[in-house]
Amino acid sequence: MPSEFTMQQKIKVITKLTESGYDTEKKLQKLEMENILQIKGITIPEMSIILALQKSTKSGKLYSYLCGGDDEVDKQGENNG
Protein backbone atom coordinates (compact mmCIF):
# COMPACT_ATOMS: atom_id res chain seq x y z
CA MET A 1 0.00 0.00 0.00
CA PRO A 2 1.61 3.29 -1.06
CA SER A 3 2.05 5.99 1.56
CA GLU A 4 -0.29 8.95 1.48
CA PHE A 5 2.55 11.23 2.59
CA THR A 6 5.64 12.29 0.67
CA MET A 7 9.19 11.68 1.83
CA GLN A 8 9.56 15.45 2.25
CA GLN A 9 6.58 15.56 4.64
CA LYS A 10 7.95 12.64 6.65
CA ILE A 11 11.41 14.20 6.93
CA LYS A 12 9.86 17.52 8.00
CA VAL A 13 8.05 15.73 10.84
CA ILE A 14 11.18 13.81 11.85
CA THR A 15 13.05 17.13 11.97
CA LYS A 16 10.37 18.64 14.23
CA LEU A 17 10.52 15.58 16.47
CA THR A 18 14.30 15.65 16.82
CA GLU A 19 14.31 19.40 17.44
CA SER A 20 11.79 18.76 20.24
CA GLY A 21 14.03 16.11 21.83
CA TYR A 22 12.38 12.97 20.45
CA ASP A 23 15.47 11.49 18.86
CA THR A 24 15.25 7.77 19.66
CA GLU A 25 12.75 4.99 19.01
CA LYS A 26 12.15 4.70 22.75
CA LYS A 27 11.29 8.40 23.08
CA LEU A 28 9.09 8.20 19.98
CA GLN A 29 7.14 5.27 21.45
CA LYS A 30 6.56 7.15 24.73
CA LEU A 31 5.24 10.20 22.87
CA GLU A 32 1.58 10.81 23.74
CA MET A 33 -0.98 13.18 22.23
CA GLU A 34 -0.41 15.73 25.00
CA ASN A 35 3.29 15.86 24.05
CA ILE A 36 2.54 15.96 20.33
CA LEU A 37 0.30 19.00 20.79
CA GLN A 38 3.19 20.84 22.49
CA ILE A 39 5.47 20.51 19.44
CA LYS A 40 5.80 23.95 17.89
CA GLY A 41 3.96 24.32 14.57
CA ILE A 42 2.61 20.75 14.44
CA THR A 43 -0.35 20.21 12.10
CA ILE A 44 -3.06 17.56 12.07
CA PRO A 45 -1.60 15.78 9.01
CA GLU A 46 1.79 15.79 10.76
CA MET A 47 0.18 14.14 13.78
CA SER A 48 -0.92 11.35 11.46
CA ILE A 49 2.67 10.96 10.30
CA ILE A 50 3.86 10.74 13.92
CA LEU A 51 1.33 8.01 14.65
CA ALA A 52 2.45 6.13 11.54
CA LEU A 53 6.10 6.53 12.58
CA GLN A 54 5.28 5.09 16.00
CA LYS A 55 3.49 2.13 14.45
CA SER A 56 6.29 1.55 11.93
CA THR A 57 9.10 1.65 14.47
CA LYS A 58 7.21 -0.67 16.80
CA SER A 59 6.69 -3.24 14.02
CA GLY A 60 10.26 -2.90 12.71
CA LYS A 61 9.13 -1.52 9.34
CA LEU A 62 10.37 2.06 9.56
CA TYR A 63 12.46 1.88 6.40
CA SER A 64 9.51 0.47 4.42
CA TYR A 65 7.25 3.22 5.76
CA LEU A 66 9.70 5.99 4.89
CA CYS A 67 10.30 4.65 1.40
CA GLY A 68 6.67 3.75 0.70
CA GLY A 69 7.62 0.10 0.20
CA ASP A 70 5.65 -3.02 0.98
CA ASP A 71 7.11 -6.41 1.90
CA GLU A 72 3.99 -8.36 0.94
CA VAL A 73 4.64 -11.06 -1.64
CA ASP A 74 2.71 -10.83 -4.91
CA LYS A 75 0.71 -13.71 -6.43
CA GLN A 76 3.74 -15.04 -8.33
CA GLY A 77 5.84 -15.25 -5.16
CA GLU A 78 8.13 -12.33 -5.93
CA ASN A 79 8.71 -9.33 -3.70
CA ASN A 80 7.19 -6.09 -4.89
CA GLY A 81 10.13 -4.06 -3.63
MMTF fields as JSON, N, C-alpha, C and O atoms, coordinates in Angstrom:
{
  "mmtfVersion": "1.0.0",
  "mmtfProducer": "UNKNOWN",
  "numBonds": 323,
  "numAtoms": 324,
  "numGroups": 81,
  "numChains": 1,
  "numModels": 1,
  "chainsPerModel": [1],
  "groupsPerChain": [81],
  "chainIdList": ["A"],
  "bondAtomList": [4, 2, 8, 6, 12, 10, 16, 14, 20, 18, 24, 22, 28, 26, 32, 30, 36, 34, 40, 38, 44, 42, 48, 46, 52, 50, 56, 54, 60, 58, 64, 62, 68, 66, 72, 70, 76, 74, 80, 78, 84, 82, 88, 86, 92, 90, 96, 94, 100, 98, 104, 102, 108, 106, 112, 110, 116, 114, 120, 118, 124, 122, 128, 126, 132, 130, 136, 134, 140, 138, 144, 142, 148, 146, 152, 150, 156, 154, 160, 158, 164, 162, 168, 166, 172, 170, 176, 174, 180, 178, 184, 182, 188, 186, 192, 190, 196, 194, 200, 198, 204, 202, 208, 206, 212, 210, 216, 214, 220, 218, 224, 222, 228, 226, 232, 230, 236, 234, 240, 238, 244, 242, 248, 246, 252, 250, 256, 254, 260, 258, 264, 262, 268, 266, 272, 270, 276, 274, 280, 278, 284, 282, 288, 286, 292, 290, 296, 294, 300, 298, 304, 302, 308, 306, 312, 310, 316, 314, 320, 318],
  "bondOrderList": [1, 1, 1, 1, 1, 1, 1, 1, 1, 1, 1, 1, 1, 1, 1, 1, 1, 1, 1, 1, 1, 1, 1, 1, 1, 1, 1, 1, 1, 1, 1, 1, 1, 1, 1, 1, 1, 1, 1, 1, 1, 1, 1, 1, 1, 1, 1, 1, 1, 1, 1, 1, 1, 1, 1, 1, 1, 1, 1, 1, 1, 1, 1, 1, 1, 1, 1, 1, 1, 1, 1, 1, 1, 1, 1, 1, 1, 1, 1, 1],
  "groupList": [{"groupName": "MET", "atomNameList": ["N", "CA", "C", "O"], "elementList": ["N", "C", "C", "O"], "formalChargeList": [0, 0, 0, 0], "bondAtomList": [1, 0, 2, 1, 3, 2], "bondOrderList": [1, 1, 2], "singleLetterCode": "M", "chemCompType": "L-PEPTIDE LINKING"}, {"groupName": "PRO", "atomNameList": ["N", "CA", "C", "O"], "elementList": ["N", "C", "C", "O"], "formalChargeList": [0, 0, 0, 0], "bondAtomList": [1, 0, 2, 1, 3, 2], "bondOrderList": [1, 1, 2], "singleLetterCode": "P", "chemCompType": "L-PEPTIDE LINKING"}, {"groupName": "SER", "atomNameList": ["N", "CA", "C", "O"], "elementList": ["N", "C", "C", "O"], "formalChargeList": [0, 0, 0, 0], "bondAtomList": [1, 0, 2, 1, 3, 2], "bondOrderList": [1, 1, 2], "singleLetterCode": "S", "chemCompType": "L-PEPTIDE LINKING"}, {"groupName": "GLU", "atomNameList": ["N", "CA", "C", "O"], "elementList": ["N", "C", "C", "O"], "formalChargeList": [0, 0, 0, 0], "bondAtomList": [1, 0, 2, 1, 3, 2], "bondOrderList": [1, 1, 2], "singleLetterCode": "E", "chemCompType": "L-PEPTIDE LINKING"}, {"groupName": "PHE", "atomNameList": ["N", "CA", "C", "O"], "elementList": ["N", "C", "C", "O"], "formalChargeList": [0, 0, 0, 0], "bondAtomList": [1, 0, 2, 1, 3, 2], "bondOrderList": [1, 1, 2], "singleLetterCode": "F", "chemCompType": "L-PEPTIDE LINKING"}, {"groupName": "THR", "atomNameList": ["N", "CA", "C", "O"], "elementList": ["N", "C", "C", "O"], "formalChargeList": [0, 0, 0, 0], "bondAtomList": [1, 0, 2, 1, 3, 2], "bondOrderList": [1, 1, 2], "singleLetterCode": "T", "chemCompType": "L-PEPTIDE LINKING"}, {"groupName": "GLN", "atomNameList": ["N", "CA", "C", "O"], "elementList": ["N", "C", "C", "O"], "formalChargeList": [0, 0, 0, 0], "bondAtomList": [1, 0, 2, 1, 3, 2], "bondOrderList": [1, 1, 2], "singleLetterCode": "Q", "chemCompType": "L-PEPTIDE LINKING"}, {"groupName": "LYS", "atomNameList": ["N", "CA", "C", "O"], "elementList": ["N", "C", "C", "O"], "formalChargeList": [0, 0, 0, 0], "bondAtomList": [1, 0, 2, 1, 3, 2], "bondOrderList": [1, 1, 2], "singleLetterCode": "K", "chemCompType": "L-PEPTIDE LINKING"}, {"groupName": "ILE", "atomNameList": ["N", "CA", "C", "O"], "elementList": ["N", "C", "C", "O"], "formalChargeList": [0, 0, 0, 0], "bondAtomList": [1, 0, 2, 1, 3, 2], "bondOrderList": [1, 1, 2], "singleLetterCode": "I", "chemCompType": "L-PEPTIDE LINKING"}, {"groupName": "VAL", "atomNameList": ["N", "CA", "C", "O"], "elementList": ["N", "C", "C", "O"], "formalChargeList": [0, 0, 0, 0], "bondAtomList": [1, 0, 2, 1, 3, 2], "bondOrderList": [1, 1, 2], "singleLetterCode": "V", "chemCompType": "L-PEPTIDE LINKING"}, {"groupName": "LEU", "atomNameList": ["N", "CA", "C", "O"], "elementList": ["N", "C", "C", "O"], "formalChargeList": [0, 0, 0, 0], "bondAtomList": [1, 0, 2, 1, 3, 2], "bondOrderList": [1, 1, 2], "singleLetterCode": "L", "chemCompType": "L-PEPTIDE LINKING"}, {"groupName": "GLY", "atomNameList": ["N", "CA", "C", "O"], "elementList": ["N", "C", "C", "O"], "formalChargeList": [0, 0, 0, 0], "bondAtomList": [1, 0, 2, 1, 3, 2], "bondOrderList": [1, 1, 2], "singleLetterCode": "G", "chemCompType": "PEPTIDE LINKING"}, {"groupName": "TYR", "atomNameList": ["N", "CA", "C", "O"], "elementList": ["N", "C", "C", "O"], "formalChargeList": [0, 0, 0, 0], "bondAtomList": [1, 0, 2, 1, 3, 2], "bondOrderList": [1, 1, 2], "singleLetterCode": "Y", "chemCompType": "L-PEPTIDE LINKING"}, {"groupName": "ASP", "atomNameList": ["N", "CA", "C", "O"], "elementList": ["N", "C", "C", "O"], "formalChargeList": [0, 0, 0, 0], "bondAtomList": [1, 0, 2, 1, 3, 2], "bondOrderList": [1, 1, 2], "singleLetterCode": "D", "chemCompType": "L-PEPTIDE LINKING"}, {"groupName": "ASN", "atomNameList": ["N", "CA", "C", "O"], "elementList": ["N", "C", "C", "O"], "formalChargeList": [0, 0, 0, 0], "bondAtomList": [1, 0, 2, 1, 3, 2], "bondOrderList": [1, 1, 2], "singleLetterCode": "N", "chemCompType": "L-PEPTIDE LINKING"}, {"groupName": "ALA", "atomNameList": ["N", "CA", "C", "O"], "elementList": ["N", "C", "C", "O"], "formalChargeList": [0, 0, 0, 0], "bondAtomList": [1, 0, 2, 1, 3, 2], "bondOrderList": [1, 1, 2], "singleLetterCode": "A", "chemCompType": "L-PEPTIDE LINKING"}, {"groupName": "CYS", "atomNameList": ["N", "CA", "C", "O"], "elementList": ["N", "C", "C", "O"], "formalChargeList": [0, 0, 0, 0], "bondAtomList": [1, 0, 2, 1, 3, 2], "bondOrderList": [1, 1, 2], "singleLetterCode": "C", "chemCompType": "L-PEPTIDE LINKING"}],
  "groupTypeList": [0, 1, 2, 3, 4, 5, 0, 6, 6, 7, 8, 7, 9, 8, 5, 7, 10, 5, 3, 2, 11, 12, 13, 5, 3, 7, 7, 10, 6, 7, 10, 3, 0, 3, 14, 8, 10, 6, 8, 7, 11, 8, 5, 8, 1, 3, 0, 2, 8, 8, 10, 15, 10, 6, 7, 2, 5, 7, 2, 11, 7, 10, 12, 2, 12, 10, 16, 11, 11, 13, 13, 3, 9, 13, 7, 6, 11, 3, 14, 14, 11],
  "groupIdList": [1, 2, 3, 4, 5, 6, 7, 8, 9, 10, 11, 12, 13, 14, 15, 16, 17, 18, 19, 20, 21, 22, 23, 24, 25, 26, 27, 28, 29, 30, 31, 32, 33, 34, 35, 36, 37, 38, 39, 40, 41, 42, 43, 44, 45, 46, 47, 48, 49, 50, 51, 52, 53, 54, 55, 56, 57, 58, 59, 60, 61, 62, 63, 64, 65, 66, 67, 68, 69, 70, 71, 72, 73, 74, 75, 76, 77, 78, 79, 80, 81],
  "secStructList": [7, 7, 7, 1, 1, 7, 2, 2, 2, 2, 2, 2, 2, 2, 2, 2, 2, 2, 2, 6, 6, 7, 7, 1, 2, 2, 2, 2, 2, 2, 7, 7, 2, 2, 2, 2, 2, 6, 1, 6, 6, 7, 7, 2, 2, 2, 2, 2, 2, 2, 2, 2, 2, 2, 2, 2, 2, 2, 2, 6, 7, 2, 2, 2, 2, 2, 2, 6, 7, 7, 7, 7, 5, 7, 6, 6, 1, 7, 5, 7, 7],
  "xCoordList": [0.847, 0.0, 0.887, 1.678, 0.785, 1.609, 1.259, 0.113, 2.252, 2.05, 1.286, 1.455, 0.451, -0.292, 0.522, 0.089, 1.69, 2.552, 3.838, 4.319, 4.389, 5.636, 6.826, 6.707, 7.969, 9.193, 9.511, 9.951, 9.288, 9.564, 8.724, 9.229, 7.447, 6.577, 7.068, 7.084, 7.467, 7.946, 9.222, 9.36, 10.154, 11.412, 11.161, 11.824, 10.209, 9.859, 9.379, 9.748, 8.561, 8.051, 9.186, 9.275, 10.047, 11.182, 12.072, 12.577, 12.261, 13.047, 12.396, 13.079, 11.074, 10.367, 10.491, 10.666, 10.4, 10.518, 11.905, 12.028, 12.942, 14.303, 14.603, 15.274, 14.112, 14.308, 13.581, 13.954, 12.55, 11.79, 12.315, 11.741, 13.409, 14.033, 13.633, 14.084, 12.809, 12.376, 13.269, 12.911, 14.449, 15.471, 15.83, 16.823, 15.038, 15.253, 13.913, 12.852, 13.978, 12.754, 12.005, 10.776, 12.759, 12.146, 11.362, 10.23, 11.973, 11.292, 10.079, 9.044, 10.206, 9.09, 7.916, 6.765, 8.198, 7.139, 6.433, 5.244, 7.154, 6.559, 5.781, 5.096, 5.891, 5.239, 3.717, 3.181, 3.039, 1.581, 0.987, 1.704, -0.306, -0.979, -0.702, -0.498, -0.693, -0.414, 0.954, 1.103, 1.95, 3.29, 3.308, 3.963, 2.592, 2.545, 1.978, 2.479, 0.941, 0.304, 1.224, 0.997, 2.252, 3.191, 4.322, 5.102, 4.425, 5.468, 5.109, 4.013, 6.044, 5.8, 5.477, 6.228, 4.34, 3.962, 3.439, 3.358, 3.086, 2.61, 1.206, 0.37, 0.963, -0.347, -1.033, -0.404, -2.311, -3.058, -2.497, -2.315, -2.214, -1.602, -0.257, 0.075, 0.514, 1.792, 1.587, 2.409, 0.505, 0.178, -0.058, 0.334, -0.697, -0.919, 0.405, 0.56, 1.351, 2.671, 3.363, 3.999, 3.246, 3.857, 3.277, 4.017, 1.966, 1.332, 1.805, 2.032, 1.954, 2.455, 3.913, 4.304, 4.713, 6.104, 6.174, 6.992, 5.311, 5.275, 4.93, 5.579, 3.919, 3.491, 4.597, 4.846, 5.248, 6.29, 7.521, 8.097, 7.93, 9.103, 8.796, 9.654, 7.588, 7.206, 7.193, 7.565, 6.77, 6.686, 7.979, 8.068, 8.987, 10.261, 10.213, 11.019, 9.288, 9.126, 9.3, 8.655, 10.17, 10.365, 10.885, 10.385, 11.884, 12.464, 11.402, 11.323, 10.586, 9.512, 8.521, 8.064, 8.186, 7.252, 7.834, 7.16, 9.083, 9.695, 9.807, 9.632, 10.1, 10.301, 9.019, 9.015, 7.937, 6.673, 6.638, 5.798, 7.546, 7.619, 6.654, 6.024, 6.554, 5.65, 6.31, 6.686, 6.454, 7.109, 6.169, 6.593, 4.914, 3.99, 4.418, 4.886, 4.254, 4.641, 3.472, 2.322, 3.778, 2.706, 2.27, 2.829, 1.294, 0.707, 1.705, 1.527, 2.758, 3.741, 4.889, 5.827, 4.826, 5.836, 7.073, 8.098, 7.0, 8.134, 7.838, 6.687, 8.889, 8.712, 8.406, 8.948, 7.538, 7.187, 8.307, 8.429, 9.121, 10.131, 11.411, 12.383],
  "yCoordList": [-1.184, 0.0, 1.241, 1.416, 2.095, 3.289, 4.262, 4.328, 5.012, 5.986, 7.192, 7.589, 7.759, 8.951, 10.219, 11.308, 10.089, 11.231, 11.127, 10.029, 12.277, 12.29, 12.141, 12.345, 11.783, 11.682, 13.033, 13.09, 14.114, 15.455, 15.745, 16.317, 15.354, 15.565, 14.752, 15.24, 13.509, 12.643, 13.198, 13.222, 13.645, 14.202, 15.481, 15.725, 16.295, 17.523, 17.185, 17.858, 16.145, 15.732, 15.167, 15.467, 14.359, 13.808, 14.942, 14.878, 15.966, 17.129, 17.817, 18.165, 18.015, 18.64, 17.787, 18.311, 16.476, 15.577, 15.669, 15.797, 15.605, 15.645, 17.001, 17.066, 18.07, 19.403, 19.545, 20.378, 18.738, 18.763, 17.74, 17.576, 17.051, 16.115, 14.663, 13.814, 14.356, 12.974, 12.373, 12.329, 11.91, 11.493, 10.011, 9.591, 9.222, 7.771, 7.062, 7.658, 5.784, 4.992, 4.926, 4.988, 4.799, 4.703, 5.978, 5.913, 7.129, 8.405, 8.562, 9.075, 8.124, 8.202, 7.354, 7.781, 6.154, 5.268, 5.824, 5.571, 6.577, 7.147, 8.438, 8.953, 8.949, 10.199, 10.021, 9.148, 10.856, 10.81, 12.071, 13.037, 12.064, 13.176, 14.507, 15.525, 14.504, 15.73, 16.306, 17.519, 15.423, 15.86, 16.325, 17.312, 15.615, 15.962, 17.364, 18.142, 17.684, 18.997, 20.134, 21.288, 19.821, 20.838, 21.101, 22.033, 20.303, 20.508, 21.743, 21.846, 22.669, 23.95, 23.749, 23.1, 24.319, 24.315, 22.993, 22.817, 22.073, 20.752, 20.889, 21.625, 20.179, 20.211, 18.86, 17.879, 18.819, 17.563, 16.498, 15.36, 16.813, 15.783, 15.291, 14.113, 16.194, 15.785, 14.862, 13.981, 15.053, 14.143, 12.739, 11.754, 12.652, 11.351, 10.694, 9.48, 11.492, 10.962, 10.448, 9.394, 11.179, 10.743, 9.408, 8.511, 9.271, 8.006, 6.868, 5.754, 7.147, 6.132, 5.787, 4.624, 6.779, 6.53, 5.639, 4.721, 5.915, 5.091, 3.643, 2.711, 3.472, 2.132, 1.417, 0.23, 2.138, 1.552, 1.157, 0.095, 1.999, 1.648, 0.474, -0.378, 0.427, -0.671, -2.003, -3.031, -1.993, -3.235, -3.544, -4.564, -2.667, -2.898, -2.63, -3.182, -1.795, -1.523, -0.039, 0.485, 0.63, 2.061, 2.371, 3.28, 1.623, 1.882, 1.734, 2.562, 0.684, 0.474, 1.627, 2.082, 2.101, 3.222, 4.475, 5.153, 4.775, 5.991, 5.956, 6.975, 4.78, 4.651, 4.33, 4.311, 4.078, 3.749, 2.33, 1.994, 1.488, 0.103, -0.809, -0.422, -2.026, -3.023, -4.384, -4.774, -5.114, -6.414, -7.565, -8.721, -7.28, -8.356, -9.002, -8.325, -10.314, -11.065, -11.064, -11.261, -10.839, -10.83, -12.258, -13.214, -12.405, -13.705, -14.679, -15.891, -14.177, -15.042, -15.386, -16.077, -14.909, -15.247, -14.37, -14.729, -13.236, -12.328, -11.115, -10.7, -10.548, -9.33, -8.159, -8.049, -7.286, -6.091, -5.061, -4.25, -5.082, -4.059, -4.488, -3.737],
  "zCoordList": [0.0, 0.0, 0.0, 0.927, -0.993, -1.059, 0.057, 0.502, 0.5, 1.564, 1.028, -0.124, 1.874, 1.478, 1.708, 1.332, 2.319, 2.594, 1.791, 1.509, 1.425, 0.667, 1.611, 2.819, 1.043, 1.831, 2.471, 3.619, 1.731, 2.248, 3.497, 4.462, 3.481, 4.638, 5.835, 6.965, 5.573, 6.655, 7.272, 8.495, 6.436, 6.932, 7.729, 8.737, 7.282, 8.005, 9.418, 10.381, 9.537, 10.845, 11.698, 12.888, 11.102, 11.845, 12.356, 13.476, 11.55, 11.967, 13.165, 14.128, 13.107, 14.23, 15.486, 16.585, 15.319, 16.466, 17.094, 18.312, 16.273, 16.818, 17.459, 18.489, 16.859, 17.443, 18.78, 19.607, 18.989, 20.24, 21.246, 22.323, 20.894, 21.826, 21.661, 22.43, 20.692, 20.453, 19.372, 18.195, 19.811, 18.856, 18.919, 18.325, 19.628, 19.661, 19.495, 19.684, 19.141, 19.005, 20.333, 20.366, 21.431, 22.754, 23.084, 23.565, 22.822, 23.075, 22.165, 22.589, 20.925, 19.981, 20.464, 20.368, 20.983, 21.455, 22.688, 22.888, 23.514, 24.728, 24.458, 25.341, 23.244, 22.867, 22.874, 22.191, 23.65, 23.736, 23.123, 22.864, 22.895, 22.232, 22.93, 22.268, 24.241, 24.996, 24.611, 24.459, 24.456, 24.054, 22.605, 22.27, 21.754, 20.329, 20.151, 19.339, 20.905, 20.794, 21.238, 20.874, 22.014, 22.486, 21.498, 21.694, 20.444, 19.441, 18.623, 18.071, 18.559, 17.887, 16.409, 15.681, 15.973, 14.566, 14.035, 12.819, 14.894, 14.44, 13.847, 14.371, 12.759, 12.1, 12.268, 12.665, 11.966, 12.074, 11.132, 11.565, 9.867, 9.01, 9.556, 9.423, 10.169, 10.755, 11.945, 12.195, 12.678, 13.776, 13.24, 13.865, 12.089, 11.455, 11.09, 11.222, 10.634, 10.3, 11.559, 11.53, 12.657, 13.917, 14.352, 14.754, 14.275, 14.654, 13.759, 14.233, 12.466, 11.538, 11.837, 11.74, 12.198, 12.582, 13.818, 13.885, 14.796, 16.004, 15.659, 16.132, 14.843, 14.445, 13.662, 13.873, 12.769, 11.927, 12.725, 12.489, 13.668, 14.469, 15.387, 15.617, 15.907, 16.797, 16.055, 16.621, 14.8, 14.021, 13.268, 12.584, 13.388, 12.713, 11.221, 10.471, 10.773, 9.342, 9.019, 8.111, 9.764, 9.558, 8.166, 7.504, 7.716, 6.396, 5.31, 4.403, 5.397, 4.417, 4.445, 3.396, 5.645, 5.755, 5.107, 4.331, 5.43, 4.894, 3.382, 2.714, 2.845, 1.396, 0.641, -0.59, 1.36, 0.704, 0.183, -0.652, 0.667, 0.203, 0.931, 1.915, 0.428, 0.981, 0.836, -0.27, 1.938, 1.904, 1.572, 1.577, 1.285, 0.94, -0.367, -1.283, -0.447, -1.638, -2.618, -2.224, -3.915, -4.914, -5.246, -4.71, -6.109, -6.434, -7.038, -6.916, -7.691, -8.328, -7.387, -7.785, -6.14, -5.161, -5.198, -4.618, -5.863, -5.928, -5.072, -4.939, -4.49, -3.697, -4.601, -5.702, -4.133, -4.894, -4.859, -5.777, -3.818, -3.629, -4.099, -4.013]
}
